[in-house]
Amino acid sequence: MYFVERSRVDSPLSKMVFHVPDTTVLGWFQHAWHHEDPEALLDAEIGGGSYGLDSIFEAIEEHHLPCPQTLDELRELLGEHLWIESDDPIRLDERGLRVRTNDDEVDLAYFFLEDEAVTAHPDRLMYLVNHTWPLPSSAGAPSATFTPDVALRVVNPPGSGPNSVYAVRISWQHTDHNGTNLDQRGAIVFPGVSLPGLSDHLRRIGDSVSRECFDADLLRSLVGPGDDSIGPAINRYIALESYDLSIFGEWTAPSHEQILQWKLPEPPLKARVAVDEHLAQAARYIDDFFGYEQLFLFDTQWAAAHPDLALSLLRYAAHWDPFAS
């Protein structure tokens, strides 16, 4: 079983992942139900657990709750006694437990996922349970294909090639100013271009990028007039200040000249960057409170070599629950 917390933890991927072998979600809770030291168990097996998870163990002791024998019983007990701050109900089925809450500062989500579910649904879970930085960079042949079944925001006008570039930015900004940060707007796609040609493509489309697509507009602004690859733009990205880049232009990205003015003398030492031919990835360090935000740029050739990882990453940017339609 995997335990994953998606939050502002000290990780370039803004999540922590633990694997507890030889158990199921129901089996783990049964083992923990009347453990002599639940706090020690949480520390030893799942890094202390997530904000609010300890409430179920406090309720067990206070109300002498019976140990659940089925998933239905566990769902009922968690629904009544697990403390969460969210309008989303807990989601528990044979694939695992998914919970959305917040820590009074930012939204977070945590997951108990069965090993069998990860094996059965890699296109939904592979990125979620990944805990290593950076992602693998190997790519498929130029003729490789990738057709995602995930809703994407299309950036026009398209290029003239057979491939596409996908951009995923996972940020802490309050998307659409709705007071949440798990409600990301989803990935964007640049059709007709490969990653080696993205900087030229962004210069060609210039101001025709939709002002409603902030991430595309930001990428356009990051590319300099003499850049022959996307690498320099990624280096500028990790050097930007502020957790919410949209405040610079009220949802319109700044000009390239403005970005150069805001650039820090040097990127923070904790920032991470890995730029390869068909995959660029960056963890922009914000501060000790928010930690990191992530930017991934990959093209069809990379996605074809890692289809499950690519699909699960696109879903990660679309909804906090990987099993949401």
C-alpha contacts under 8 A as a table, 3 or more apart, distances in Angstrom:
res1	aa1	res2	aa2	distance
1	M	19	H	5.77
1	M	20	V	5.15
1	M	21	P	5.89
1	M	22	D	7.22
1	M	23	T	5.91
1	M	24	T	5.73
1	M	25	V	6.75
1	M	112	F	6.79
1	M	113	L	5.57
1	M	114	E	4.58
1	M	115	D	5.07
2	Y	17	V	6.97
2	Y	18	F	5.67
2	Y	19	H	4.48
2	Y	20	V	6.12
2	Y	111	F	7.64
2	Y	112	F	5.66
2	Y	113	L	5.04
2	Y	114	E	6.42
2	Y	115	D	6.87
2	Y	129	V	7.19
3	F	17	V	5.81
3	F	18	F	5.14
3	F	19	H	6.31
3	F	20	V	7.72
3	F	46	I	6.38
3	F	110	Y	7.32
3	F	111	F	5.55
3	F	112	F	4.68
3	F	113	L	6.45
4	V	15	K	6.85
4	V	16	M	5.63
4	V	17	V	4.53
4	V	18	F	6.43
4	V	110	Y	5.55
4	V	111	F	5.10
4	V	112	F	6.72
4	V	128	L	7.42
4	V	129	V	6.72
5	E	15	K	5.33
5	E	16	M	5.33
5	E	17	V	6.72
5	E	50	S	6.74
5	E	108	L	7.37
5	E	109	A	5.95
5	E	110	Y	4.30
5	E	111	F	6.45
6	R	9	V	7.83
6	R	14	S	6.20
6	R	15	K	4.38
6	R	16	M	6.83
6	R	108	L	5.69
6	R	109	A	5.23
6	R	110	Y	6.03
7	S	14	S	5.70
7	S	15	K	5.68
7	S	106	V	7.93
7	S	107	D	7.18
7	S	108	L	4.82
7	S	109	A	6.78
8	R	14	S	5.45
8	R	15	K	7.17
8	R	108	L	7.88
8	R	289	F	7.35
8	R	290	F	5.39
8	R	291	G	5.77
8	R	292	Y	7.39
9	V	14	S	5.46
9	V	15	K	6.01
9	V	16	M	7.03
9	V	290	F	7.92
9	V	291	G	6.66
10	D	14	S	6.71
10	D	15	K	7.95
10	D	291	G	5.95
10	D	292	Y	7.88
11	S	14	S	5.02
11	S	15	K	6.26
11	S	16	M	7.13
11	S	291	G	7.31
11	S	292	Y	7.29
12	P	15	K	7.98
12	P	133	W	7.33
12	P	271	A	7.81
12	P	272	R	7.18
12	P	283	A	5.48
12	P	284	R	7.99
12	P	285	Y	7.87
12	P	291	G	7.70
12	P	292	Y	5.84
12	P	293	E	7.60
12	P	294	Q	7.56
13	L	131	H	7.47
13	L	133	W	7.54
13	L	283	A	7.09
13	L	292	Y	7.22
13	L	293	E	7.54
13	L	294	Q	6.78
14	S	291	G	7.18
14	S	292	Y	6.23
14	S	293	E	7.16
15	K	131	H	7.74
16	M	131	H	6.90
17	V	46	I	7.96
17	V	129	V	6.18
17	V	130	N	7.31
17	V	131	H	5.96
18	F	45	E	7.23
18	F	46	I	5.69
18	F	47	G	7.52
19	H	45	E	7.88
19	H	46	I	7.84
20	V	23	T	6.86
20	V	45	E	6.62
20	V	46	I	7.96
23	T	27	G	5.68
23	T	28	W	6.09
24	T	27	G	4.85
24	T	28	W	5.92
24	T	114	E	5.75
24	T	115	D	7.81
25	V	28	W	5.20
25	V	29	F	6.37
25	V	96	G	6.32
25	V	97	L	7.37
25	V	112	F	6.27
25	V	113	L	6.94
25	V	114	E	6.42
26	L	29	F	5.31
26	L	30	Q	6.10
26	L	68	P	7.95
26	L	69	Q	7.90
26	L	70	T	7.18
26	L	71	L	6.36
26	L	74	L	7.34
27	G	30	Q	5.03
27	G	31	H	6.14
28	W	31	H	5.10
28	W	32	A	6.16
29	F	32	A	4.93
29	F	33	W	5.65
30	Q	33	W	5.11
30	Q	34	H	7.82
30	Q	67	C	6.28
30	Q	68	P	6.80
30	Q	69	Q	7.85
31	H	34	H	7.19
31	H	35	H	6.77
32	A	35	H	5.00
32	A	38	P	6.42
32	A	41	L	7.36
33	W	38	P	7.98
33	W	57	F	7.01
33	W	60	I	7.25
33	W	67	C	6.26
34	H	38	P	7.73
34	H	60	I	7.75
34	H	67	C	7.95
35	H	38	P	5.50
35	H	41	L	7.76
37	D	40	A	5.42
37	D	41	L	6.41
38	P	41	L	4.95
38	P	42	L	6.14
38	P	57	F	7.03
39	E	42	L	5.16
39	E	43	D	6.22
39	E	48	G	7.14
39	E	54	D	7.72
40	A	43	D	5.05
40	A	44	A	6.03
40	A	48	G	7.93
41	L	44	A	5.11
41	L	45	E	6.01
41	L	46	I	7.95
41	L	48	G	7.95
42	L	45	E	5.49
42	L	46	I	5.36
42	L	47	G	6.27
42	L	48	G	4.55
42	L	49	G	5.68
43	D	46	I	5.96
43	D	47	G	4.71
43	D	48	G	3.91
43	D	49	G	7.10
44	A	47	G	6.30
44	A	48	G	7.25
45	E	48	G	7.65
46	I	49	G	5.44
49	G	53	L	6.33
49	G	54	D	7.62
50	S	53	L	5.55
50	S	54	D	7.98
50	S	110	Y	6.87
51	Y	54	D	7.60
51	Y	102	N	7.55
51	Y	103	D	6.11
52	G	55	S	5.58
52	G	82	L	7.38
52	G	83	W	5.66
52	G	84	I	6.37
53	L	56	I	6.26
53	L	57	F	7.89
53	L	82	L	6.76
53	L	83	W	7.14
54	D	57	F	5.37
54	D	58	E	6.45
55	S	58	E	5.04
55	S	59	A	6.16
55	S	81	H	7.18
55	S	82	L	5.71
55	S	83	W	5.86
56	I	59	A	5.01
56	I	60	I	6.20
56	I	78	L	6.96
56	I	81	H	5.73
56	I	82	L	4.93
56	I	83	W	7.34
57	F	60	I	4.96
57	F	61	E	6.52
58	E	61	E	5.42
58	E	62	E	6.13
59	A	62	E	4.94
59	A	63	H	5.65
59	A	64	H	7.52
59	A	65	L	7.24
59	A	81	H	6.36
60	I	63	H	5.56
60	I	64	H	5.17
60	I	65	L	4.77
60	I	66	P	7.77
61	E	64	H	5.26
61	E	65	L	7.21
68	P	71	L	7.46
68	P	73	E	5.23
68	P	74	L	5.22
68	P	77	L	7.89
69	Q	73	E	6.53
69	Q	74	L	7.46
70	T	73	E	5.23
70	T	74	L	6.31
71	L	74	L	4.96
71	L	75	R	5.96
71	L	92	L	7.61
71	L	93	D	7.09
71	L	94	E	7.75
72	D	75	R	5.07
72	D	76	E	6.24
73	E	76	E	5.16
73	E	77	L	6.23
74	L	77	L	5.16
74	L	78	L	6.02
75	R	78	L	5.25
75	R	79	G	5.88
75	R	90	I	8.00
75	R	92	L	6.24
76	E	79	G	5.09
76	E	80	E	6.28
77	L	80	E	5.25
77	L	81	H	5.96
77	L	82	L	7.66
78	L	81	H	5.20
78	L	82	L	4.81
78	L	90	I	7.84
79	G	82	L	6.09
79	G	89	P	7.53
79	G	90	I	6.64
84	I	100	R	7.35
84	I	101	T	5.18
84	I	102	N	7.44
85	E	100	R	7.75
85	E	101	T	4.73
85	E	102	N	5.80
86	S	89	P	7.40
86	S	100	R	6.27
86	S	101	T	4.97
86	S	102	N	7.19
88	D	99	V	7.89
88	D	100	R	6.49
89	P	99	V	7.46
89	P	100	R	7.86
90	I	97	L	7.26
90	I	98	R	6.12
90	I	99	V	5.04
90	I	100	R	7.22
91	R	96	G	7.93
91	R	97	L	5.63
91	R	98	R	5.05
91	R	99	V	6.43
92	L	95	R	7.54
92	L	96	G	5.66
92	L	97	L	4.36
92	L	98	R	6.40
93	D	96	G	5.55
93	D	97	L	6.71
94	E	114	E	7.92
95	R	113	L	6.19
95	R	114	E	5.90
95	R	116	E	7.74
95	R	117	A	5.16
96	G	111	F	7.16
96	G	112	F	5.35
96	G	113	L	4.39
96	G	114	E	5.74
96	G	117	A	7.61
97	L	111	F	5.53
97	L	112	F	4.93
97	L	113	L	6.46
98	R	109	A	7.32
98	R	110	Y	6.05
98	R	111	F	4.64
98	R	112	F	6.64
98	R	321	D	6.87
99	V	109	A	5.52
99	V	110	Y	5.39
99	V	111	F	6.38
100	R	107	D	7.45
100	R	108	L	6.06
100	R	109	A	4.35
100	R	110	Y	6.65
100	R	320	W	7.86
101	T	107	D	5.92
101	T	108	L	5.53
101	T	109	A	6.04
102	N	105	E	6.79
102	N	106	V	5.54
102	N	107	D	4.09
102	N	108	L	5.12
102	N	109	A	7.70
103	D	106	V	5.97
103	D	107	D	6.66
103	D	108	L	7.21
104	D	107	D	7.91
106	V	180	T	7.27
106	V	181	N	6.85
107	D	180	T	6.39
107	D	181	N	5.96
107	D	182	L	6.14
108	L	182	L	7.10
109	A	320	W	7.12
113	L	117	A	6.66
113	L	118	V	7.15
114	E	117	A	5.13
114	E	118	V	6.57
115	D	118	V	5.19
115	D	119	T	6.35
116	E	119	T	5.04
116	E	120	A	5.98
117	A	120	A	4.94
117	A	121	H	5.77
118	V	121	H	5.28
118	V	122	P	5.53
118	V	125	L	5.81
118	V	126	M	6.93
119	T	122	P	5.90
121	H	124	R	5.51
121	H	125	L	6.17
121	H	126	M	7.93
122	P	125	L	4.99
122	P	126	M	4.84
122	P	308	D	5.55
122	P	309	L	7.49
122	P	312	S	7.29
123	D	126	M	6.32
123	D	307	P	7.31
123	D	308	D	4.12
123	D	309	L	6.53
123	D	310	A	7.75
123	D	311	L	5.36
123	D	312	S	4.94
124	R	127	Y	7.65
124	R	128	L	7.85
124	R	308	D	7.37
124	R	311	L	6.83
124	R	312	S	4.45
124	R	315	R	6.79
124	R	322	P	5.48
124	R	323	F	6.82
125	L	128	L	5.08
125	L	129	V	6.22
125	L	312	S	5.83
125	L	322	P	6.66
126	M	129	V	5.56
126	M	130	N	6.16
126	M	308	D	6.45
126	M	309	L	5.51
126	M	312	S	6.01
127	Y	130	N	4.96
127	Y	309	L	5.49
127	Y	310	A	7.89
127	Y	312	S	5.47
127	Y	313	L	5.59
127	Y	316	Y	7.71
128	L	312	S	7.29
128	L	313	L	7.73
128	L	316	Y	7.33
132	T	135	L	6.85
134	P	274	A	6.86
134	P	281	Q	7.39
135	L	281	Q	7.97
137	S	276	D	6.55
137	S	278	H	7.23
137	S	279	L	6.05
137	S	302	W	7.13
138	S	302	W	6.58
138	S	305	A	6.94
139	A	278	H	6.66
139	A	301	Q	5.25
139	A	302	W	4.25
139	A	303	A	7.47
139	A	304	A	7.22
139	A	305	A	5.26
139	A	306	H	7.86
140	G	143	S	8.00
140	G	144	A	5.96
140	G	301	Q	4.72
140	G	302	W	5.99
140	G	303	A	7.91
140	G	304	A	5.85
140	G	305	A	4.93
141	A	144	A	5.26
141	A	301	Q	6.25
142	P	301	Q	6.29
143	S	301	Q	7.93
144	A	300	T	7.06
144	A	301	Q	5.85
144	A	304	A	5.99
145	T	163	N	7.80
145	T	300	T	6.26
145	T	301	Q	7.14
145	T	304	A	5.86
146	F	300	T	5.74
146	F	301	Q	7.87
146	F	303	A	6.30
146	F	304	A	5.32
146	F	307	P	7.30
148	P	311	L	6.42
149	D	311	L	7.93
150	V	311	L	7.58
150	V	314	L	6.97
150	V	315	R	6.75
151	A	186	G	7.66
151	A	318	A	7.89
152	L	186	G	6.48
152	L	187	A	5.56
152	L	188	I	5.40
152	L	189	V	6.48
153	R	186	G	7.26
153	R	187	A	6.40
153	R	188	I	4.53
153	R	189	V	6.19
153	R	213	C	7.95
154	V	188	I	5.80
154	V	189	V	5.07
154	V	190	F	6.36
154	V	191	P	7.41
155	V	158	P	7.12
155	V	188	I	6.86
155	V	189	V	6.02
155	V	190	F	5.27
155	V	191	P	7.33
155	V	209	V	6.84
155	V	210	S	7.40
155	V	213	C	7.87
155	V	216	A	7.25
156	N	190	F	7.17
156	N	191	P	7.77
156	N	208	S	7.85
156	N	209	V	6.77
156	N	210	S	7.89
157	P	205	I	6.89
157	P	208	S	7.77
157	P	209	V	7.95
158	P	190	F	6.53
158	P	191	P	5.09
158	P	192	G	5.42
158	P	193	V	7.61
159	G	190	F	7.71
159	G	191	P	6.08
159	G	192	G	3.97
159	G	193	V	5.33
159	G	201	H	7.13
160	S	192	G	4.98
160	S	193	V	6.93
161	G	164	S	7.97
161	G	191	P	7.98
161	G	192	G	4.27
161	G	193	V	5.46
161	G	194	S	7.66
162	P	192	G	5.39
162	P	193	V	7.13
163	N	191	P	6.58
163	N	192	G	5.12
163	N	193	V	5.42
163	N	194	S	5.71
163	N	299	D	7.00
163	N	300	T	5.55
163	N	301	Q	7.80
164	S	189	V	6.65
164	S	190	F	5.54
164	S	191	P	4.36
164	S	192	G	5.16
164	S	193	V	4.94
164	S	194	S	5.63
164	S	195	L	7.98
164	S	299	D	5.50
164	S	300	T	5.61
165	V	189	V	5.65
165	V	190	F	5.07
165	V	191	P	6.52
165	V	192	G	7.94
165	V	193	V	6.17
165	V	194	S	5.69
165	V	195	L	5.98
165	V	198	L	7.67
165	V	297	L	6.74
165	V	298	F	5.57
165	V	299	D	4.15
165	V	300	T	6.59
166	Y	187	A	6.87
166	Y	188	I	5.79
166	Y	189	V	4.47
166	Y	190	F	6.38
166	Y	296	F	7.94
166	Y	297	L	5.68
166	Y	298	F	5.40
166	Y	299	D	5.95
167	A	187	A	5.67
167	A	188	I	5.25
167	A	189	V	6.23
167	A	295	L	7.30
167	A	296	F	5.74
167	A	297	L	4.62
167	A	298	F	6.76
168	V	186	G	7.29
168	V	187	A	4.81
168	V	188	I	6.77
168	V	294	Q	7.84
168	V	295	L	5.67
168	V	296	F	5.08
168	V	297	L	6.52
168	V	313	L	7.77
168	V	314	L	6.94
168	V	317	A	6.54
169	R	187	A	7.22
169	R	215	D	7.36
169	R	293	E	7.45
169	R	294	Q	5.57
169	R	295	L	4.39
169	R	296	F	6.42
169	R	317	A	7.38
170	I	184	Q	7.20
170	I	293	E	5.70
170	I	294	Q	5.13
170	I	295	L	6.52
170	I	317	A	6.51
171	S	181	N	7.39
171	S	184	Q	7.78
171	S	243	Y	7.70
171	S	244	D	7.66
171	S	293	E	4.97
171	S	294	Q	6.71
172	W	181	N	5.43
172	W	182	L	7.99
172	W	243	Y	6.51
172	W	244	D	6.84
172	W	290	F	7.41
172	W	293	E	6.88
173	Q	181	N	5.98
173	Q	243	Y	6.60
173	Q	244	D	4.79
173	Q	245	L	7.73
173	Q	246	S	7.94
174	H	177	H	5.01
174	H	178	N	6.15
174	H	179	G	5.41
174	H	180	T	5.18
174	H	181	N	4.94
174	H	244	D	7.89
175	T	178	N	6.23
175	T	179	G	7.49
175	T	180	T	6.68
175	T	181	N	6.19
175	T	183	D	6.51
175	T	184	Q	6.20
175	T	185	R	7.05
177	H	180	T	7.65
180	T	183	D	6.24
181	N	184	Q	6.63
182	L	319	H	7.40
182	L	320	W	6.03
183	D	318	A	7.57
183	D	319	H	6.54
183	D	320	W	7.13
184	Q	317	A	5.88
184	Q	318	A	6.01
184	Q	319	H	6.92
185	R	317	A	7.06
185	R	318	A	6.24
186	G	314	L	7.23
186	G	315	R	7.75
186	G	317	A	4.70
186	G	318	A	4.22
186	G	319	H	7.76
187	A	314	L	6.05
187	A	317	A	5.96
187	A	318	A	6.96
188	I	215	D	7.86
188	I	216	A	7.47
190	F	193	V	6.53
193	V	197	G	6.34
193	V	198	L	6.44
193	V	201	H	7.38
194	S	197	G	5.53
194	S	198	L	6.30
194	S	278	H	7.49
194	S	299	D	5.59
194	S	300	T	7.23
195	L	198	L	5.03
195	L	230	I	7.59
195	L	277	E	6.87
195	L	278	H	5.48
195	L	279	L	7.28
195	L	297	L	7.52
195	L	298	F	6.52
195	L	299	D	5.66
196	P	199	S	7.55
196	P	229	S	6.07
196	P	230	I	7.24
196	P	277	E	6.19
196	P	278	H	6.95
197	G	200	D	5.56
197	G	201	H	6.23
197	G	229	S	7.08
198	L	201	H	4.93
198	L	202	L	6.06
198	L	229	S	7.36
198	L	230	I	6.67
199	S	202	L	5.17
199	S	203	R	6.37
199	S	220	R	7.96
199	S	223	V	6.19
199	S	227	D	6.88
199	S	228	D	6.76
199	S	229	S	5.76
199	S	230	I	5.45
200	D	203	R	5.19
200	D	204	R	6.27
200	D	228	D	7.31
200	D	229	S	7.96
201	H	204	R	5.09
201	H	205	I	6.30
202	L	205	I	5.36
202	L	206	G	6.01
202	L	219	L	7.68
202	L	220	R	5.32
202	L	223	V	7.40
203	R	206	G	5.13
203	R	220	R	6.87
203	R	223	V	7.39
203	R	225	P	7.50
205	I	208	S	5.55
205	I	209	V	6.53
206	G	209	V	6.45
206	G	220	R	6.81
207	D	210	S	7.86
209	V	213	C	7.46
209	V	216	A	6.92
209	V	217	D	6.13
210	S	213	C	5.47
210	S	214	F	7.94
210	S	216	A	7.93
210	S	217	D	7.25
211	R	214	F	6.31
211	R	217	D	6.70
211	R	251	W	7.59
211	R	252	T	5.91
212	E	251	W	7.54
212	E	252	T	7.76
213	C	216	A	5.63
213	C	217	D	6.30
214	F	217	D	5.00
214	F	218	L	5.95
214	F	246	S	7.61
214	F	251	W	6.07
214	F	252	T	6.21
214	F	253	A	6.39
215	D	218	L	5.01
215	D	219	L	6.25
216	A	219	L	5.15
216	A	220	R	6.26
217	D	220	R	5.08
217	D	221	S	6.30
217	D	252	T	7.14
217	D	253	A	5.61
218	L	221	S	5.10
218	L	222	L	6.24
218	L	253	A	5.05
218	L	254	P	7.30
219	L	222	L	5.05
219	L	223	V	6.55
219	L	233	A	7.42
220	R	223	V	5.58
221	S	224	G	7.62
221	S	253	A	6.84
221	S	254	P	6.52
221	S	255	S	5.38
221	S	256	H	4.60
221	S	259	I	7.41
222	L	233	A	4.89
222	L	234	I	7.65
222	L	236	R	6.54
222	L	237	Y	6.87
222	L	256	H	5.81
222	L	259	I	7.04
223	V	227	D	6.61
223	V	230	I	7.18
223	V	232	P	7.30
223	V	233	A	5.02
223	V	256	H	7.10
224	G	227	D	5.39
224	G	232	P	7.86
224	G	233	A	7.19
224	G	256	H	6.77
227	D	230	I	7.16
227	D	232	P	6.68
227	D	233	A	7.96
229	S	232	P	7.05
230	I	233	A	5.42
230	I	234	I	6.45
230	I	280	A	7.97
231	G	234	I	5.17
231	G	235	N	6.38
231	G	275	V	6.20
231	G	280	A	7.70
232	P	235	N	5.03
232	P	236	R	6.31
233	A	236	R	5.08
233	A	237	Y	6.18
234	I	237	Y	4.93
234	I	238	I	6.49
234	I	273	V	7.63
234	I	280	A	7.84
234	I	282	A	7.06
235	N	238	I	5.53
235	N	239	A	6.61
235	N	267	P	7.75
235	N	273	V	7.61
236	R	239	A	5.24
236	R	240	L	6.63
236	R	259	I	7.89
236	R	260	L	7.77
236	R	263	K	6.78
237	Y	240	L	5.55
237	Y	284	R	7.32
238	I	267	P	6.12
238	I	268	P	7.83
238	I	271	A	6.56
238	I	272	R	7.99
238	I	282	A	7.09
238	I	283	A	7.13
238	I	284	R	4.58
238	I	285	Y	7.03
239	A	263	K	5.58
239	A	264	L	5.39
239	A	266	E	6.65
239	A	267	P	4.43
239	A	268	P	6.94
239	A	284	R	7.51
240	L	259	I	7.60
240	L	262	W	6.46
240	L	263	K	5.43
240	L	264	L	6.50
240	L	267	P	7.98
241	E	245	L	7.77
241	E	262	W	7.24
241	E	263	K	7.47
241	E	264	L	7.35
241	E	286	I	6.96
242	S	245	L	6.05
242	S	286	I	6.59
243	Y	286	I	5.73
243	Y	290	F	7.42
244	D	247	I	6.03
245	L	248	F	5.97
246	S	249	G	5.76
246	S	250	E	5.59
246	S	251	W	4.83
246	S	252	T	6.86
246	S	253	A	6.78
247	I	250	E	5.21
247	I	251	W	6.93
248	F	251	W	7.83
248	F	252	T	7.90
248	F	253	A	7.07
248	F	254	P	6.62
249	G	252	T	4.74
249	G	253	A	5.42
249	G	254	P	5.80
250	E	253	A	7.85
254	P	258	Q	5.92
254	P	259	I	6.45
255	S	258	Q	5.17
255	S	259	I	6.34
256	H	259	I	5.11
256	H	260	L	6.33
257	E	260	L	5.17
257	E	261	Q	6.46
258	Q	261	Q	5.04
258	Q	262	W	6.39
259	I	262	W	5.09
259	I	263	K	6.12
260	L	263	K	5.10
263	K	266	E	7.98
264	L	267	P	6.28
267	P	271	A	6.73
268	P	271	A	5.48
268	P	285	Y	6.58
270	K	285	Y	6.09
271	A	282	A	7.55
271	A	283	A	5.68
271	A	284	R	5.23
271	A	285	Y	4.96
271	A	292	Y	8.00
272	R	282	A	5.49
272	R	283	A	4.96
272	R	284	R	6.76
272	R	285	Y	7.94
273	V	280	A	7.72
273	V	281	Q	5.89
273	V	282	A	4.41
273	V	283	A	6.51
274	A	280	A	5.89
274	A	281	Q	5.36
274	A	282	A	6.42
275	V	279	L	6.22
275	V	280	A	4.24
275	V	281	Q	6.24
276	D	279	L	5.19
276	D	280	A	5.81
277	E	280	A	7.71
278	H	298	F	5.64
278	H	299	D	5.74
278	H	301	Q	6.70
278	H	302	W	5.64
279	L	296	F	7.33
279	L	297	L	5.72
279	L	298	F	4.43
279	L	299	D	6.88
279	L	302	W	6.57
280	A	296	F	5.82
280	A	297	L	5.05
280	A	298	F	6.39
281	Q	294	Q	7.47
281	Q	295	L	5.70
281	Q	296	F	4.50
281	Q	297	L	6.33
282	A	294	Q	5.75
282	A	295	L	5.21
282	A	296	F	6.55
283	A	292	Y	5.88
283	A	293	E	5.62
283	A	294	Q	4.55
283	A	295	L	6.51
284	R	292	Y	5.34
284	R	293	E	5.31
284	R	294	Q	6.20
284	R	295	L	7.87
285	Y	291	G	5.82
285	Y	292	Y	4.47
285	Y	293	E	6.74
286	I	289	F	7.99
286	I	290	F	6.20
286	I	291	G	5.53
286	I	292	Y	5.53
286	I	293	E	7.34
287	D	290	F	5.69
287	D	291	G	5.31
287	D	292	Y	7.51
288	D	291	G	5.34
298	F	302	W	6.16
298	F	303	A	6.95
299	D	302	W	5.55
299	D	303	A	6.25
300	T	303	A	5.02
300	T	304	A	5.90
301	Q	304	A	5.22
301	Q	305	A	6.54
302	W	305	A	5.27
302	W	306	H	6.32
303	A	306	H	4.97
303	A	307	P	5.07
303	A	309	L	7.71
303	A	310	A	5.39
304	A	307	P	5.29
306	H	309	L	5.40
306	H	310	A	6.03
307	P	310	A	5.06
307	P	311	L	5.99
308	D	311	L	5.19
308	D	312	S	5.99
309	L	312	S	5.29
309	L	313	L	6.06
310	A	313	L	5.16
310	A	314	L	6.28
311	L	314	L	5.14
311	L	315	R	6.26
312	S	315	R	4.99
312	S	316	Y	6.04
312	S	322	P	7.62
313	L	316	Y	4.90
313	L	317	A	6.57
314	L	317	A	5.35
314	L	318	A	6.58
315	R	318	A	4.92
315	R	319	H	6.33
315	R	322	P	6.35
316	Y	319	H	5.98
316	Y	320	W	6.47
316	Y	321	D	7.91
316	Y	322	P	6.57
317	A	320	W	7.74
319	H	322	P	6.61
319	H	324	A	6.80
321	D	324	A	5.44
